[in-house]
Amino acid sequence: MNVEELFWDLYKAPIEKDVDKVLERYDLGANPTFWRPYGGNESNFGVVENQQSSPIPALIEKITNGIDAILMRECIEHGIDPRSEVAPRSIDEALDRFFPNHKNWDFQRQRRDLAERLQITAAANSGSRSYAATR
C-alpha cells in the first residue's frame, strides 16, 4: 500500500461518504484490526460525534471557542491560572477585570485590536458538495 497516496486520497475527500470510498478502495474500512477508539478510550466516541453538523452552529462554536481562548490568554498574561479559584467565573467578571472600560469602548480601535486576536478563515470548497452547490 502506498501510504502517501492514501494520505492524499483522504486529504482530498471533502465529505464522510468520500472518506468511506477511499477506505473501501484500500480495503481498510471493514478490517477491525486497523481501527481502535480515539485515544484508546471508547468514551471518546461521544466527544467526536458531539461536533456540530450544521455550518451556522459550527461557526458560532468556533467564535465562542476563540473568545474563550482570548479570555484564557488574559488570565495567563495576568499571572492567573484559568482553572484556579481566582480566575473569573463569568464573562461579565472577565470583562470587568480584563477590559475595565468595556462599557465605554472606542469601537473602531477595540474592534481592530480584538480582530487581530480572533480571526476566522474558511476554505471556499470545504464542507459537503450539496451545501457548496447551494451557496
C-alpha positions in Angstrom: 0.0 0.0 0.0 1.3 3.4 -0.9 0.8 5.4 2.3 1.4 8.8 0.6 -1.2 8.0 -2.0 -3.7 7.0 0.8 -2.9 10.3 2.6 -3.6 12.4 -0.4 -6.8 10.5 -1.3 -8.1 11.1 2.2 -7.0 14.7 2.2 -9.0 15.3 -1.0 -12.1 13.6 0.4 -14.4 16.5 1.4 -17.2 14.5 3.0 -17.6 11.4 5.0 -19.0 9.3 2.1 -15.9 10.1 0.1 -13.7 9.0 3.0 -15.6 5.7 3.2 -15.0 5.2 -0.5 -11.3 5.8 -0.1 -11.1 3.3 2.9 -13.0 0.7 0.8 -10.7 1.2 -2.1 -7.7 0.5 0.1 -9.6 -2.4 1.9 -9.3 -0.6 5.2 -12.9 0.2 6.2 -14.1 -3.3 7.2 -11.0 -4.6 8.8 -11.3 -4.2 12.6 -7.5 -4.7 13.1 -6.9 -1.3 11.6 -9.3 0.5 14.0 -9.2 1.4 17.7 -11.0 4.0 19.7 -9.6 7.6 19.5 -7.2 8.0 22.4 -7.7 4.3 23.3 -10.9 5.3 25.1 -14.3 4.0 24.0 -16.0 7.1 25.6 -14.3 9.4 23.2 -16.9 8.5 20.6 -19.3 11.0 22.2 -16.6 13.7 22.1 -16.0 13.2 18.4 -19.7 12.8 17.5 -20.6 15.9 19.5 -19.2 18.2 16.8 -21.8 20.4 15.0 -23.2 19.0 11.8 -24.8 22.3 10.7 -22.5 25.1 9.4 -24.0 28.0 11.4 -23.8 26.4 14.9 -20.3 25.2 14.0 -19.2 28.7 13.1 -20.7 30.1 16.3 -18.9 27.4 18.3 -15.6 28.4 16.7 -16.2 32.1 17.6 -17.1 31.1 21.2 -14.0 29.0 21.5 -11.9 31.9 20.2 -13.4 34.3 22.7 -12.7 31.7 25.5 -9.1 31.5 24.3 -8.7 35.3 24.4 -10.0 35.3 28.0 -7.8 32.4 29.0 -4.8 34.3 27.5 -5.8 37.3 29.5 -5.7 35.2 32.6 -2.3 33.8 31.8 -0.9 37.3 30.9 -2.2 38.5 34.3 -0.5 35.6 36.1 -3.7 33.7 36.8 -4.2 30.0 36.2 -7.5 29.9 34.2 -8.6 26.8 36.2 -7.9 28.4 39.6 -10.4 29.8 42.1 -9.1 33.3 41.5 -9.9 33.2 37.7 -13.1 35.0 36.6 -16.2 32.7 36.8 -18.3 34.6 34.3 -18.0 36.6 31.1 -19.1 39.7 33.0 -16.5 39.2 35.7 -13.8 38.6 33.0 -14.8 41.8 31.1 -14.7 43.8 34.3 -11.3 42.5 35.2 -9.5 42.4 31.9 -11.4 45.1 30.0 -12.4 47.6 32.7 -13.6 50.2 30.1 -15.6 47.7 28.2 -18.8 49.8 28.6 -17.2 52.9 27.1 -15.1 51.3 24.3 -13.9 53.2 21.3 -15.4 50.7 19.0 -13.2 51.4 16.0 -10.0 50.8 18.0 -11.4 48.0 20.1 -12.8 46.1 17.1 -9.5 46.4 15.3 -7.5 45.3 18.3 -9.8 42.3 19.0 -9.9 41.4 15.4 -6.2 40.9 15.5 -6.7 38.3 18.3 -9.7 36.5 16.8 -9.7 35.7 13.1 -11.9 33.2 11.2 -10.9 31.8 7.9 -12.8 29.3 5.7 -11.9 27.5 2.5 -14.4 28.1 -0.3 -14.6 24.4 -1.2 -14.9 22.9 2.3 -17.9 21.1 3.5 -20.4 18.9 1.7 -20.8 19.3 -2.1 -24.5 19.8 -1.8 -24.0 22.6 0.6 -21.3 24.2 -1.5 -23.6 24.0 -4.6 -26.4 25.9 -2.8 -24.3 28.8 -1.7 
